[in-house]
Amino acid sequence: MSFLFKNNTDLDLYKIVIKGKKFMKHSKLYTYSFLLALIIVLFIVFRTSVIKNSYSETIGFVDESANSDYIVENAINFSLETKQEYEKLTDDIFIKNMADFSIEIFKKTISPTENSLVSPLSIMLALAMTANGADGETLFEMERLLAGSASISDLNDYLHSFTENLPSIEKSKLEIANSIWIRDDGSLTIVPDFLQTAIDFYKATINKSSFDIQTLNDINDWVKSNTDGLITEIIERIERDDIMFLINAVVFDAEWMSGYEESDVRKRDFTNKNGNVVNIDFMHSEEGLYIENNMVIGFRKPYIHDHYSFVALLPKQDVNIEEYIYSLTGESFINTLENSYRSVVRASMPKFEFEYDIILNSTLMELGIPLAFNEHFADFKKMATSRVGNIFISKVQHKTFISVDEIGTKAAAATSVTMTARSVPPPPKIVHLDRPYVFAIIDNKTNVPIFIGTIMAF
């Protein structure tokens, strides 16, 4: 990415970019490790009939009439001096809201016949960055969906605290990156507070570009770098009326606390959603945390260091998977995990790897934010104003990748040995994931799903 320094405004903006980029970390792919990556891209565009006839070629970033040197300089000082004032600890309000949002997104995005995976956290982060540019009824709708009873300001605090406290260490890595890409043609007046909030709370890098083929390559390279190469392309092309991209990337790479030996991998039948039976590799193990309620059985399999766990939820024989998913709420999901208990679990689950790609526009409109997608009535004046037309969200793209094998997603089942009077041990619980099931990667501290998906077929 190249930057044009025609004046002090551009030079000061570059300082913000460098400052933001210091927060970014790039890591290499761990061979055979469990890898999870997810991107969200929001294509924010403007369209009017004027676009069809003309388009500004003027190079610029903020309105020349604004005292941009003062604005940018003080934005930098603001972020350095007040960061600590915006720390809000994760509490029950945030956990409930995040769980509700996660399950509603999950229920709206699953495929009835194919494997699916979404990252509610990634979707939340991308939309929350965007919501800071909304105003009026558009803000009201986005606030209600994303923050529940809280304000967007509170949500910034919560998300900053939550993401800063998600552990990321060797063999148990969870890394999050955000970036904003802005068309540099002089037609936009960007609100500095919008960029400053993105930097302060989301560690976003700010990039100016001509939105040409080089920009397309730069964005996709950024995505590839911040997903350890698991997702190589998020944007196929840039339309002439695209003015901004807000992108989030999440990569998860962890080893099981208790891995599998070669002898633990054996063939077993899996019954697909359509009834077809396939013979595939299953990984067999003994786990230590059992899950059961009136609709599902399952287990938790922790990753090394015990910060995260893989959760498998298998509907009981008389419950179909659609019925179970339809019944889910954020509260019931959290309660199910909280009620897991120690027991010997003889488990088997298939090795799998797949990609998932979905456009979230209709999902998000159904969940309550139609105004943000309305080219006439969307209100994003806290983000920017355009000389050409109204700014709105035109597309929300979501891509994921997951690979589960003998080494990746390792969780050590904590084993407690208590010396007591001799008795016959209870029979072990049996969980064979040999038909469609729900799975999730959760933060053990809050039980909030970082990723959640379904296995329907092989």
HUWO-V344609 format. One record per backbone hydrogen bond with DSSP energy under -1.0 kcal/mol. NH is the residue of the N-H (numbers start at 1). CO is the residue of the C=O. If there is no record, write none. Layout:
BEGIN
nh=NH co=CO
nh=NH co=CO
END
This chain:
BEGIN
nh=11 co=7
nh=12 co=8
nh=13 co=9
nh=14 co=10
nh=15 co=11
nh=16 co=12
nh=17 co=13
nh=18 co=14
nh=19 co=15
nh=20 co=16
nh=21 co=17
nh=22 co=18
nh=23 co=20
nh=24 co=21
nh=33 co=30
nh=34 co=254
nh=36 co=252
nh=37 co=401
nh=38 co=250
nh=39 co=399
nh=40 co=248
nh=41 co=397
nh=42 co=246
nh=43 co=395
nh=44 co=244
nh=45 co=392
nh=46 co=241
nh=53 co=50
nh=54 co=50
nh=66 co=63
nh=68 co=66
nh=71 co=67
nh=72 co=68
nh=73 co=69
nh=74 co=70
nh=75 co=71
nh=76 co=72
nh=77 co=73
nh=78 co=74
nh=79 co=75
nh=80 co=76
nh=81 co=77
nh=82 co=78
nh=85 co=82
nh=86 co=83
nh=87 co=84
nh=95 co=91
nh=96 co=92
nh=97 co=93
nh=98 co=94
nh=99 co=95
nh=100 co=96
nh=101 co=97
nh=102 co=98
nh=103 co=99
nh=104 co=100
nh=105 co=101
nh=106 co=102
nh=107 co=103
nh=108 co=104
nh=116 co=454
nh=118 co=452
nh=123 co=119
nh=124 co=120
nh=125 co=121
nh=126 co=122
nh=127 co=123
nh=128 co=124
nh=129 co=125
nh=130 co=126
nh=131 co=127
nh=132 co=128
nh=133 co=130
nh=134 co=131
nh=135 co=379
nh=139 co=135
nh=140 co=136
nh=141 co=137
nh=142 co=138
nh=143 co=139
nh=144 co=140
nh=145 co=141
nh=146 co=142
nh=147 co=143
nh=150 co=147
nh=155 co=151
nh=156 co=152
nh=157 co=153
nh=158 co=154
nh=159 co=155
nh=160 co=156
nh=161 co=157
nh=162 co=158
nh=163 co=159
nh=164 co=160
nh=165 co=161
nh=166 co=163
nh=169 co=172
nh=172 co=169
nh=173 co=253
nh=175 co=251
nh=177 co=249
nh=179 co=247
nh=180 co=205
nh=181 co=245
nh=182 co=207
nh=183 co=243
nh=184 co=209
nh=186 co=60
nh=189 co=385
nh=191 co=383
nh=194 co=191
nh=195 co=191
nh=196 co=192
nh=197 co=193
nh=198 co=194
nh=199 co=195
nh=200 co=196
nh=201 co=197
nh=203 co=199
nh=204 co=198
nh=205 co=178
nh=207 co=180
nh=209 co=182
nh=216 co=212
nh=217 co=213
nh=218 co=214
nh=219 co=215
nh=220 co=216
nh=221 co=217
nh=222 co=218
nh=223 co=219
nh=224 co=220
nh=225 co=221
nh=226 co=222
nh=229 co=224
nh=230 co=227
nh=242 co=239
nh=243 co=44
nh=244 co=44
nh=245 co=181
nh=246 co=42
nh=247 co=179
nh=248 co=40
nh=249 co=177
nh=250 co=38
nh=251 co=175
nh=252 co=36
nh=253 co=173
nh=255 co=171
nh=256 co=407
nh=257 co=302
nh=258 co=411
nh=260 co=406
nh=264 co=261
nh=265 co=262
nh=266 co=282
nh=268 co=280
nh=270 co=278
nh=271 co=434
nh=272 co=276
nh=273 co=456
nh=275 co=272
nh=278 co=270
nh=280 co=268
nh=282 co=266
nh=283 co=349
nh=284 co=264
nh=285 co=347
nh=287 co=345
nh=290 co=341
nh=291 co=298
nh=293 co=296
nh=297 co=314
nh=298 co=291
nh=299 co=312
nh=300 co=289
nh=301 co=310
nh=303 co=308
nh=304 co=255
nh=306 co=303
nh=309 co=442
nh=310 co=301
nh=311 co=440
nh=312 co=299
nh=313 co=438
nh=314 co=297
nh=316 co=295
nh=319 co=316
nh=324 co=320
nh=325 co=321
nh=326 co=322
nh=327 co=323
nh=333 co=329
nh=334 co=330
nh=335 co=331
nh=336 co=332
nh=337 co=333
nh=338 co=334
nh=339 co=335
nh=340 co=337
nh=341 co=290
nh=343 co=288
nh=345 co=287
nh=346 co=429
nh=347 co=285
nh=347 co=345
nh=348 co=431
nh=349 co=283
nh=351 co=281
nh=352 co=404
nh=354 co=402
nh=356 co=400
nh=358 co=398
nh=360 co=396
nh=364 co=360
nh=365 co=361
nh=366 co=362
nh=367 co=363
nh=368 co=365
nh=369 co=364
nh=373 co=370
nh=374 co=371
nh=378 co=374
nh=382 co=133
nh=383 co=133
nh=383 co=380
nh=384 co=380
nh=385 co=189
nh=387 co=187
nh=392 co=45
nh=393 co=372
nh=394 co=43
nh=395 co=43
nh=397 co=41
nh=398 co=358
nh=399 co=39
nh=400 co=356
nh=401 co=37
nh=402 co=354
nh=403 co=35
nh=404 co=352
nh=409 co=254
nh=429 co=344
nh=431 co=346
nh=433 co=348
nh=434 co=432
nh=437 co=455
nh=438 co=313
nh=439 co=453
nh=440 co=311
nh=441 co=451
nh=442 co=309
nh=443 co=448
nh=444 co=307
nh=447 co=443
nh=450 co=441
nh=451 co=441
nh=452 co=118
nh=453 co=439
nh=454 co=116
nh=455 co=437
END
